Amino acid sequence: MISLNGKTALITGGSRGIGYGVAKRFLEAGARLHILSETTAALEAADALGSQVTGHVCDITDGEAVALHHGRR
């Protein structure tokens, strides 16, 4: 496996399914993660991954929500 030490990854849908599996692999490789999900409840699984993970509620299909979340308007 490659090393992702010192790298940060943004994973959409990382609270379940394939995205959750990807998040786990990135963590194993040493990355810090920002996981996006549509609801706070969905981020509970992501929070269980540890201190290297930050969860964010954001619907990436809503351009305005994404812009507001990143401070761009």
N, C-alpha and C positions, 0 to 999 in steps of 0.2 A: 504494500500500500504506500502511496506517496505521502509525504509529510505536508500538513497544512498548518504547522505551527506558525503563529504570528499572523495568520490570515483570518479574515472575517467573511462569513457567507450569509447571504440572505436567501431564505428558503420559504417559498409560498406554499401553503397547504402542508406545512411541516408538523402539524399536530395529529395527523392520522395517515394511514395508508402508505403509499409509496413515499410521500414527502417525509413522513416520520422515519421511515427506513433510511432515507438519504441523510436526514439530520443525524441519526445515530452513527452512520458511517463517517460523516464529516467530523463529528466529535471524536471518534476513535482515531482519526488522522490528526487531531490537535487543533481544529478550527474553533473559533468563537462563532456563535450563531445568533442571527436575528430571524425569528420565525414569525411569519404573518398568518393570521387566521381571521375569519369573519366574526367570530364570537369569543368572548372571554372564556366561556365554558370549554371551548375546544382547545384553548391554550393550556389547560390544566395538565394534559399529557406531556406537552412540551416542557412545562415547568419542572416536571419530574426528571428531565434529562440532566439537570444540574445547573451549577452557577455559571457555566460558560454559555448559557442560553438566555436570551432576552425575547420575550413574546410581545407582539404588537397586534392589536385588533385593527384590521384594515381590509376592506373589500377592494381587491386590486382591479375589479371590473368597473369601479367607480373612479374615474380620473380625478374628479374634484376631491374625493376623500384621500387619494394618494397624495395629491398636491398639498392638502392641508396637513397631512401627517408628516410630510417632509419640510414643512415651513415654506413651501413655494405656493404662492397664490397670485 
